[in-house]
Amino acid sequence: MSGYQRTYQSSFTSQRYTSESIQKELNVPGYETRVRYKNDFGKRQNQELDIACFLMAVEVERLVRENTQLKQEIQNFIDSGLDRVNYEIQIRDLMEKLKNQTSEVNSYSEERERLVIIIRELEDEIRRLEEQLRDYDPNWRKSQRDLELQLQLQNKLFGGKAPEEISRELEELRKKAKILDDLQKKIGAKAPDELLKELENLKKKAQQFDDINKKLNGKNFSDLEKELEKLRQKADKFDEISKQFQNPSDIQKELDQLKKKAAELDKMKSQLNNQNPDQLLKNLDENKRQLQSKDKEIGDLKRLLSELQQNQGSQDDQIRFLQQKIDELEEKVVGLAQELSRYKMLLKGKEDELNKLSMMLRDNETRLAQMNNELQRSKNDLQRAQGDFQKAQGDLRKAQTDLSKSQQENQNLKQQTDDLKRQNQELALENNNLQQDLENQTQNLGQLDEIKDQLNELQDEKNQLNDKVSDLQNNLKEKQRLFDQKQKELEDALKRVKDLEAKLLEMDHYIDTLEDDLQKFEKDNQQLNREAGQKQLADRELERLRGLLDQMKNQYDQQQKELGKLKNNLDQMRDLQDELAQAKSELDRANSVIAQQQDELAQKENEISQLVREVQNLEESNNQLQDQNNNLQQTLQEQQAVTNGNQEELTKLRRIAEDYKEKIRQLELKFNEYSNMEERLKQSDHRIAVLMTEIERLNSLVKQITSETEDWKQKHSRIELALLEYRQIEKTNRDAVNKNQQFINEIERLKKLLEAKHIELLQTIERCDLLESQQQTLMNQVQDALKKADTGDNILLQYLLIAAENERLTGILQPIQEKFNQLTTQVKEMTVKYTELQNKTLGIDLDEYERLKKLIIEYENRIAMLSLEIQRLKAKTNIIDRNNGSQGNFGSNDNINIQYNSTMFQSNEDLSRKITDLLCLIAMMSAELDVLRSNNEKQVQQQIVNQYRQNNDVVNVQTIQSVETTSGFSYQRISSNRKY
C-alpha cells in the first residue's frame, strides 16, 4: 500500500464516512420512505447494472415527487405573502374612510350650528306668534284643553307610548299585512286545509324521494341514465326479436308444424324401413339432430322472450320511478325557486328596514341638533335674564343713591328746622301756639306708640316667617332626600324595566318558536294518528310543550304585572317630582315674600327710627320751649310776622316730603317688578335644569361618540404601529435577502471552482484512459512480439523499447499526480469554506436550494458513471491478469520477459490504484456534498417549520439521499488494495 493510499485512508477515516455510519444515517426513522440499498457489499459488487438503474430510477421518481410537493408548499407560502398587500390596501382604504368621516363630522357640526341658529329664530318667532294668539284668539285655551284631552286619550289607548313607537308598530303591522297579501297572492284562494293537504303530499313525496335515494344507495342520475339507455337498447333488441317472431302463438304454431313434420318423418321412417337401413338410419339421425337443435333454439328463444318481458317490465317500472323522481325534483326546484323569491322579498324588506333605520338615525341627528339649538337658546335666555338682573341691580343702586340723596336733604331740612326752632326760641312764640304745639306733640307721641306696637307686631310676624322658612327648608331637604332616593329607585326600576323588556322580547320569541313547534307537532300529529305508539309520544310531547307554553305565558303575565307595578312606581316618582318642583316653587315664592317683607320692615324701621329721633328732638325742644315759654311771651307779638314766614317754609318742607313719598312708591313698584323678574328667573332656572338634563344626555352621547372615535384612533395607531413593524420587517428581510444573495454568489463561485476542478479531474481520467489504452497497445505489441519473436535479440530490443515507453509514461504521470495532489488540497480547502458558509446559509432561498439539489443529483449521477468506469477498469485488470497467466507458460528463455512484464504490470497496478484513489476522492467529495446538503436541508426545514408553525403546517422532512454508493466506492478501493 502506497503512502498516498495511507494518507487518503486516514483522511477518509477522519471524516468518518464508513459504511456503518452511513447505514446509521440511513436507518433514521424519519427517512423510512427512501429507497435504500442493502448492506451486502459482497453481493453489490456482483450486482447487475439493470437493478442499480431501476433503483436509481425509483429514487429519482421519489425525489421528483418531493420536489413538486416542496414547490407547491413554496407557492402556498408565496401566495400567503400576498395577504400583506391586501392588508395594506385595506388599511389605506380605512384611512381614507376615516378622513372622509372626520370631514363629514366637521361639515355636520357646521350644519348643526347653522340649524341651531335657524331653530332659535324660529322658536322666537313661534313664541311671538303664540303670544299674539293668546292676545287675539279667545278660543286658544279651549284648543289647549282639547289637545290635553287628546294626549290623555293617546296615553290611555297606547299606554304612554311615544309616537315613534306607535309609528314603528304601525309599520310592522303594515309589513305583516303586506306579507299576508303576498302569501295570499302566491297561494291564491286556497283554504288552510288544502294547504295542509298539499304540505302532507309534499312530505310524502319527500319521504318517497328519500326511500328512493336509500334504494339507489347514493347512485347518480348519470349512472341511472346510462342504465336506462342500456335497458332501452335491450328493449330495442327485444322489439326486433318480437318483430321476427311477432307473438308466442306464432312460435307455438311453428312448434306444432315441427311436431307434424316429426310425425310425418316417423311415417316416412316406417315407410323407409323396407329400404336401405343404413342410409335411413343416417338420415334419421341427422333429422333428430336438426330437431334437437331446433328445440334448443326454440327453448332459448322462449327464455329470451321471458327474460326480455321481465326486463321490459322492470325497465318500465324503473322508467316510471325515474319519471316520478324527475317530477318530484322539478317540484322541489319550483319550491326552491319560490323560497328564493321569498328570501329575495325578505332581503328587500330588510333593506327597507335598513333604510328606515338610517332615516331614524338622521331624525335622531336632527333632534340632537334641535336639542343643541334649544340649549343654546336657553343659554341666550339665561344671558338675557342675567342682563335684566344686572339692569335691575343698577336701578337698585340708583334708587339707593336717590335714597342717600334724600336722606342728606332730610338732614339739611332737619338742620333748617333746628335753625327755625332756634329762631322760634329767640323770637319767643306765643303761649297759645306753644300749647297747640304741645297738643300736636302729644298726638305725635300717641302715633309713636302706635308705630312701636306695629313694629313689635311686624317683628313677631318676621319671627314667624323665619320659623316658616326654616320649616320649609327642612321640608325641602327631606323632600330632596326623598327625591334622591326615589331617583335611585327610578333608575333601578328603569334598569329592571329594560331587563324585563329584554326578557319579554326573549319570551315572546320563545313563545313564538313554541307556538311554531306546536303547530308543527299538531301537523305531525295529524300524520301520526295512524300509528298508535308514535301518537302517544306525540301527545306527551304536545302536553309537555303546552305545559311549557302555559308556564311561559304565566311568566309573561307575571312580568307584565311587574311591568305595570314598575310603571305605577314610575308614575308615583313622576308625581313626587312634580310635587317637589311645586314645593321648590312655593319655597321660592315664600323666600321672595320674606325678602319683600324684610325690605318693607327695613323701610319701616328706618321710618320709625327717623320718627323716634324727631320725637326725641321734639321732646327736647318741648322742654326748652317750656323753659323759655315765659321768656318768649314777650316776644310773641314781635315774632308773629316771622311765624307766618316759617309756616310757609313748613309747607315747602311738607311738599318735599310728599315728593319723597312718591319716589318711595315708585321704588316699591320697581321692587315688585324685580320680584316678578325673580319669578321669571325661577321659571328659567327650572327650564335650565330640564335643559341641563338634556345636555347631560347629549354629553353622554358625545362621550360615546368620542369614545368610538378614540377607539378608531387607537385602532389607527395600532395599524400605524403594525405598518412600522412591517416596514422594519421588510428592511430586515431585504437585508437578509441581500446577505443570502451574497452567500448564494459565494456558493456559485465555489461551485464553478468545483466544476472546473471536476473538469480537470475528468481530463486527468481521460488522460489515464489514454495512457491505459497506450499501455494496452504496448501489451498487445509485446504479445505480438512474443508470438513473432524468433530470436532473443529482437525480443530484448522490443522490451527495451517498451521500457523506454514506460519511463516516458511515468514521466508524464508525475506532473499529473502533482496536479492531482494540488486538486485534492484545493478540494479540501473548498470543503472547509463550504462548511463555513453552510453555517451562515439559514435564510437561503428555496429556489436556489432546488437548483443546488439538482446539481447534487447530477453529481451523484456522474459518480455513478465513475463507478461504472471503475468496474470497466477492473475488468481490464482482470484481462491483464489472464494474459499474465497465459504468458506464464513460456520457457526459461522468457525470464527476462516475465520480469519486464511484472514491472509493467506493477506500473499498471499503480495507475489503477491512482484511478481508484481519484474515484475515492470523488466519492469523498460526493459524501461531503451529501452531508452539506443534509445540514442545509435541516436548516431550511427548521426555518420553514418556524414560518409555518402559526398555521400548523409542518413541512415534511426531506429524507437524506442514499450515499451508499460512496461506501461502495470506498469498499471497492479497499478491496482492490487488498487484492493488489
Buried (B, 14 or more C-beta within 10 A) or exposed (E): EEEBBEEBBEBBEEBEBBBEEBBEBBEEEEBEEBBBBEBEBEEBEEBEEEEBEEBBEEBBEBBEEBBEEBEEBBEEBEEEEEEEEEBEEEBEEBEEEBEEEEEEEEEEEEEBBEBBEEBBEEBEEEEEEEEEEEEEEEEEEEEEEEEEEEEEEBEEEEEEBEEEEEEBEEEEEEEEEEBEEEEEEEEEEEEEEEEEEEEEEBEEBEEBBEEBEEEBEEEEEEEBEEBBEEBEEBBEEBEEEBEEBEEBEEBEEBBEEBEEBBEEBEEBBEEBEEEEEEEBEEBBEEBEEEBEEBEEEBEEBBEBBEEBEEBBEEBEEBBEBBEBBEEBEEBBEEEEEEEEEBEEEEEEEEEEEEEEEEEEEEEEEEEBBBBBBBBBBBEEBBEEBEEBBEEBEEBBEEBEEBBEEBEEEBEEBBEEBEEBBEBBBEBBBBEEBBEEBBEEBEEBEEEBEEBEEEBEEBEEEBEEBEEEBEEBEEEBEEBEEEBEEBEEBBEEBEEBBEEBEEBBEEBEEBBEEBEEBBEEBEBBBEBBEEEEEBBEEBEEBBEEBEEBBEEBEEBBEEBEEEBEEBBEBBEEBEEBBEEBEEBBBEBBBBBBBBBBBEBEBEBBEEEBEEBEEBBEBBEEBBEBBEEBBEEBBEBBEEBEEBBEEBEEEEEEBEEBEEEBEEBBEEBBEBBEEBBEBBEBBBEBBBBBEEBBEBBEEBEEEEEEEEEEBEEBEEEBEEBEEEEEEBEEEEEEEEEEEEBBEEBBEBBEEBBEBBEEBBEBBEEBBEEBBEBBEBBBEBBEBBBEBBEEBEEEEEBBEBBEBBEEBBEEBBEEBEEBBEBBEEBBEBBBEBBEBBEEBBEBBBBBBBEBBBBBBEBBBEBBEBBBEBBEBBEEBBEBBEEBEEBBEEBEEEEEEBEEBBEBBEEBBEBBBBBBBBBBBBBBBBBBBBBBBBBBBBBBBEBBBEBBEEEBEEEEBEBEBBBBBBBBBBBBBBBBBBBBBEEB
